[in-house]
Amino acid sequence: MPDGQENIPHLLTGLMPRATFFSQMVNRGILGHYVATASLATGSYETFNNFAAVPPDHPTVFEYFRKDLKRPAVDAWVVAPSNGFNRIGESGNRAYGRGWGAGVILPKRLLAAALSSSEGPSYEHLLRDNYETPLYASELGGHQIELHQMAEVLRLSVADFAAHARVLASPDELSVYIARQLMRQLAPSLLWITLHDIDIAHSGTYSLYLEAIQRTDRLCGEIWNNIQSEPEYAGKTTMFILPDFGRDSDDDAGGNGFQHHRTGDPLSRTTWMMAMGPGVRENLVVERPTEPTDLVPTLGAILGFDARLSQGKPLPEVL
């Protein structure tokens, strides 16, 4: 909306002129953050309990990529916002089997492990794991790396990691920091970053929600600038930015406006996607309806794998 554009200057003026922008990305699945993000990662609408500690049912983009192209484990990574996303790197699909997924880094979990009990309270703003209260907390599983592995993989000491975290304002800033370390040390071909600060909306405080929107806008610009500053990525990397879904309408009495995404109304389901990089047309707006399940087949067409079990279709505008 025009009265909200001042909150996203990096997306609007820095990135959008370089991008193809899909204005009608309609999510027809479950509007929970983990299950919806898993649907993005598989190209199929997943139907599991949003708070359950389960992997996606369908093969993930990471498994398609690694198995079809015979890529090593260090070439696909996920930086996830919370413990609830720990299983997103690898599906339970038997056709792909164990071991073809992405490495998953949970920065908040690593930070908690790096801190002594006396330090914990001073980092509370970085350790909040969920802005909704689940009926039960999911147990960790999957292939997320642990603290000693982080130090080895990212060549980053535990002390340096904790010291850098001390100057950050939010969990998403910590995620982007970890992502940049991955880019510098391993240069993976496929890197998936999920930003989660905007979910502070569930607290019902509009000022914190706007602050999170502004921060996320800035971080999206920083990620693109990081890509252009790294020799392994500059000039040969395609970046996609999209929300998992929207928010309830302010006009729906049962939805509490910006605070939730539970009514399933058109505003909670309709969002957008931005794509930019070599070969992607600049300053193009696509208004035809698309779906988040189209992302994985599109990535397959770009990278050269077959997303054979996905429900979406490649988007010709970015191919």
C-alpha positions, 0 to 999 in steps of 0.5 A, a space after each residue: 500500500 502507498 502509506 506503507 512504502 516508506 518502510 521498505 526503501 531497499 526493496 522498492 528502490 534498491 532491488 525492485 528495479 533490478 527484479 521481476 516482481 510477481 504481485 499475486 503469489 497465492 498460498 493455497 496451503 496451511 498458513 503456519 510458518 514451518 509447514 508453509 516454509 516446508 511447502 516452499 522448499 518442496 514445491 508441494 503443499 505440506 499438510 503436517 501439524 505446524 508445530 510437529 517435529 517432522 520432516 516434509 513429506 515431499 522431497 525438498 529442493 535440496 534433495 533434488 539439487 544434490 541427488 540429480 546433480 550429484 552435489 556434495 553435502 557442503 553445497 546446500 545449506 539452510 539458515 533457519 530462524 528457530 528450533 521448529 525449522 530443524 527438520 526442513 533440510 531433508 524430507 521423509 520421502 523414501 525415494 530420496 532416502 537419508 543423506 541427500 538433504 541440506 545442512 541446517 544451521 540454527 543460529 539461536 540454538 548455537 548461541 544458546 550453547 555458546 553462552 554461560 548461564 550467567 550470560 543468557 539474560 543479556 542475549 534474551 532478545 536474540 534467543 526468543 524462539 517463537 512468537 506464537 505459543 505452540 501446544 507443545 515444543 518440538 524436539 530437535 532432530 534432523 541434521 542441524 549442525 552443533 556448536 563444535 561443527 560450526 567452529 570447524 565448518 565456518 572457521 569461526 571460534 565460539 568466542 568470536 561468534 558470541 562476541 559478534 552476537 553481542 552487537 546485533 539487534 535481532 535473531 535475523 541479523 544473527 542469521 544473515 551474519 551466519 549466512 555471510 560466513 557460509 558464503 565466504 568459507 564454503 560458497 554453497 551453490 544453494 543457500 536458503 535463508 529464512 527471516 523471522 523477525 516480522 513474526 513479532 506481529 503476534 505480540 500485538 505491538 504495531 511499532 515492533 511489527 513496523 520495526 521488524 519490517 524495516 529491519 527485514 527490508 534492510 537485511 534483504 538489501 544486505 544479502 544482495 550486497 553481500 552476493 555482489 561483494 563475494 567473487 564466488 557469487 558476484 554476477 552469477 547468482 539468482 536471488 528470490 525473495 518471498 514471504 511464506 504468506 500474508 496477514 489477516 485483513 484489518 477489516 476481518 473482525 475475527 482476524 485481529 488485523 496484522 497480528 495473525 494469519 488465521 482466517 484464510 482470507 485473501 490478504 492472509 493468502 496473497 503475497 508476492 515474489 521478487 527474482 533478480 540475477 543474470 538473465 532475469 528481466 529487470 523492472 518487470 511486474 507479473 500480475 497473473 496469479 502464481 503459487 509458492 509451489 512454483 518456486 522449486 520447479 523454477 529453481 530446478 529449471 535454472 539449476 538443472 534438476 527435475 522437481 518431479 514430485 512438486 505440484 508447481 510449474 516453472 515460471 517462464 518469466 525468469 527462465 
